[in-house]
Every structure is written in C-alpha cells, then in structure tokens.
Amino acid sequence: MTEMIQRQERIAVYPGSFDPVTMGHLDIIARASKQFDRVIVAVLNNMSKNPLFTVEERKELILTVTSHLPNVEVDSFRDLTANYVRQKEAQVIVRGIRSVTDFEYELQLASTNSKLNPDAETIFMMTNPKYSYLSSSIVKEIAHYHGDVTDLVSPEVEAALRQKISEKKGG
C-alpha cells in the first residue's frame, strides 16, 4: 500500500503600508509568488502614518496590479505582524531590502518577529537595483509636484495617484 505524503502549503506574508504600491513592491511580490504556494500581501492599517490612500483603496490597487499572479492574495491587518502571520498559518515573512540602512531596520524587525512568533522565518529579498532608490514617499512627493512617475508605479496606480492628489488639492 502506497502512502501519499502531503506537503504543507508554503505561505508567505508580505506586510507593508503600500501607500501606494510601487514597481519595487511589485517586483518583490512577483518574485515571492515564484517561491511560495501562496503570497498574502498584507496592507498594514497604521493610522499613525497619515496615508494618502485608504486601506481599501490600497488593497484594490494591489489586487488590480497583481491580477496576473494567481497565487497572490491581498488582505489588511491591524495587529502585530507576528500575530497576523500566525493567524494566517504562514511560515514566512517576506521583506524587501533596498540598502544597508533598510537592512539594519529590517534585522531589528525580523528579530522581534522571531521572538514573538518563532514558527515564522523572515526572508529578505534584495530589491532589483533599478528600484533601489524607490519608496512610496518618494513617489507621492514626485506626483505631488506633477513629476513623472511613469516608471515608478503601474499605469493604474499612477492614475489613482493623480486623482487622489487632485482631490486633496481641491480641484
């Protein structure tokens, strides 16, 4: 009698504010989707950051720009990352690293998450060098001053960004 061995589904959580989701984020999401059975892009509901987009708008934008990746899910959370990862029965936390400065901060977060949830491993993915300078804050600032963000975000995100900035400016 042959016994089937069931492999546990490999689930990764990629947490962040994604305000807005950039090409750097999308690069990490696409690469992570090749490494894991499921990737949950988890939008952090952190009111202290004073986001431009609501959590729902950010989720919708991420869903739109990742629709070609069947194993990517989008969710939001308002809790410790370690608790959220446990709740989702994920084994891995994915974090993007752009620079040495990022690494120092991310190492601190990874150590904290490991203490809070020893069952979850943090995996760092190096950002594609062409996005190493890119952050959501930089994208918002460039867009705010009507700069070209074409290569920094997807067309859908660019349109939403322009619309949101126009609304904030009152016209």
C-alpha positions as CSV (number, residue, x, y, z in Angstrom):
1,M,0.0,0.0,0.0
2,T,1.4,3.3,-1.1
3,E,1.0,6.2,1.3
4,M,0.7,9.7,-0.2
5,I,2.9,12.3,1.5
6,Q,1.1,15.6,1.8
7,R,3.3,18.6,1.6
8,Q,2.3,21.6,3.7
9,E,1.3,24.6,1.7
10,R,4.1,27.2,1.8
11,I,2.5,30.5,2.7
12,A,4.4,33.8,2.8
13,V,3.1,37.2,4.1
14,Y,4.5,40.4,2.6
15,P,3.4,43.1,5.0
16,G,3.6,46.8,4.4
17,S,1.8,50.1,4.1
18,F,1.9,50.1,0.2
19,D,0.8,53.8,0.1
20,P,0.9,53.5,-2.9
21,V,2.2,50.1,-4.2
22,T,5.3,50.8,-6.4
23,M,7.2,48.9,-9.1
24,G,9.7,47.9,-6.4
25,H,6.9,46.3,-4.4
26,L,5.5,44.6,-7.5
27,D,8.9,43.2,-8.2
28,I,9.2,41.6,-4.8
29,I,5.6,40.3,-5.0
30,A,6.2,38.7,-8.4
31,R,9.4,37.1,-7.3
32,A,7.9,35.9,-4.0
33,S,5.0,34.4,-5.9
34,K,7.5,32.1,-7.7
35,Q,8.9,30.9,-4.4
36,F,5.7,30.2,-2.4
37,D,2.4,28.4,-2.9
38,R,0.6,31.5,-1.6
39,V,1.7,35.0,-1.0
40,I,-0.5,37.2,1.1
41,V,0.2,40.9,0.5
42,A,-0.9,42.3,3.8
43,V,-1.7,46.1,4.0
44,L,-0.9,47.4,7.4
45,N,-3.7,49.6,8.7
46,N,-1.4,52.1,10.5
47,M,-3.2,55.3,11.2
48,S,-0.1,57.0,12.6
49,K,1.4,57.1,9.1
50,N,-1.3,59.5,7.8
51,P,-1.7,57.6,4.5
52,L,-2.8,59.2,1.2
53,F,-4.9,56.2,0.2
54,T,-7.4,54.3,2.5
55,V,-6.7,50.7,3.3
56,E,-9.5,49.7,0.9
57,E,-8.1,51.8,-1.9
58,R,-4.6,50.3,-1.4
59,K,-6.0,46.8,-1.3
60,E,-7.9,47.4,-4.5
61,L,-4.9,48.9,-6.3
62,I,-2.7,45.9,-5.3
63,L,-5.5,43.5,-6.4
64,T,-5.6,45.2,-9.8
65,V,-1.8,45.2,-10.4
66,T,-1.3,41.6,-9.2
67,S,-4.3,40.1,-11.0
68,H,-1.9,38.2,-13.3
69,L,-0.5,36.3,-10.3
70,P,-3.0,33.6,-9.3
71,N,-1.3,32.7,-6.0
72,V,-1.2,36.3,-4.7
73,E,-3.9,37.3,-2.2
74,V,-4.5,40.8,-0.7
75,D,-5.6,41.4,2.8
76,S,-5.2,44.0,5.5
77,F,-4.5,43.8,9.2
78,R,-4.3,46.0,12.3
79,D,-2.1,43.9,14.7
80,L,1.4,42.8,15.2
81,T,2.8,41.2,12.1
82,A,3.9,38.1,14.1
83,N,0.2,37.6,15.3
84,Y,-1.1,38.1,11.8
85,V,1.3,35.6,10.3
86,R,0.3,33.0,13.0
87,Q,-3.4,33.6,12.2
88,K,-2.8,33.0,8.5
89,E,-0.7,29.9,9.3
90,A,2.1,31.3,7.2
91,Q,5.7,30.1,7.7
92,V,7.5,33.1,6.1
93,I,7.5,36.9,6.3
94,V,8.9,38.5,3.1
95,R,10.7,41.8,3.4
96,G,12.3,43.8,0.6
97,I,15.8,45.3,1.2
98,R,17.0,48.4,-0.7
99,S,20.1,49.4,1.2
100,V,22.2,48.8,4.2
101,T,20.0,51.3,6.1
102,D,17.0,49.1,5.3
103,F,18.9,46.0,6.5
104,E,19.6,47.5,9.9
105,Y,15.9,48.3,10.5
106,E,14.6,45.1,8.9
107,L,17.0,43.0,11.0
108,Q,15.6,44.6,14.2
109,L,12.0,43.8,12.9
110,A,13.0,40.2,12.0
111,S,14.5,39.6,15.4
112,T,11.4,41.0,17.1
113,N,9.0,38.9,14.9
114,S,11.1,35.8,15.6
115,K,10.8,36.4,19.4
116,L,7.0,36.9,19.1
117,N,6.5,34.1,16.6
118,P,9.4,31.6,16.5
119,D,7.5,29.5,13.9
120,A,7.8,32.2,11.2
121,E,11.0,32.9,9.3
122,T,11.8,36.3,7.8
123,I,13.2,36.2,4.3
124,F,14.9,39.3,2.9
125,M,14.6,39.8,-0.9
126,M,17.1,42.3,-2.4
127,T,15.3,44.9,-4.4
128,N,16.0,45.0,-8.1
129,P,18.8,47.6,-8.4
130,K,16.7,49.7,-10.8
131,Y,14.3,50.2,-7.8
132,S,16.8,50.6,-5.1
133,Y,16.1,54.3,-4.6
134,L,12.3,53.9,-4.8
135,S,9.8,54.4,-1.9
136,S,6.2,55.2,-1.7
137,S,7.1,58.5,0.0
138,I,9.3,59.5,-3.0
139,V,6.6,58.5,-5.4
140,K,4.0,60.6,-3.6
141,E,6.3,63.6,-3.5
142,I,7.1,63.4,-7.2
143,A,3.5,63.1,-8.0
144,H,2.5,65.9,-5.7
145,Y,4.8,68.3,-7.7
146,H,3.5,66.9,-11.1
147,G,6.7,65.0,-11.8
148,D,6.8,61.9,-14.0
149,V,6.1,58.7,-12.1
150,T,5.5,56.5,-15.2
151,D,8.4,54.1,-14.4
152,L,7.8,54.1,-10.7
153,V,4.3,52.8,-10.5
154,S,1.9,50.9,-12.8
155,P,-0.5,53.0,-15.0
156,E,-3.4,52.1,-12.7
157,V,-1.6,53.4,-9.7
158,E,-0.4,56.5,-11.5
159,A,-4.0,57.4,-12.4
160,A,-5.2,56.8,-8.9
161,L,-2.3,58.9,-7.5
162,R,-3.0,61.8,-9.8
163,Q,-6.8,61.6,-8.9
164,K,-6.1,61.5,-5.2
165,I,-3.6,64.4,-5.3
166,S,-6.0,66.4,-7.3
167,E,-8.8,65.8,-4.8
168,K,-6.5,66.7,-1.9
169,K,-5.5,69.9,-3.5
170,G,-9.2,70.7,-4.1
171,G,-9.5,70.5,-7.8
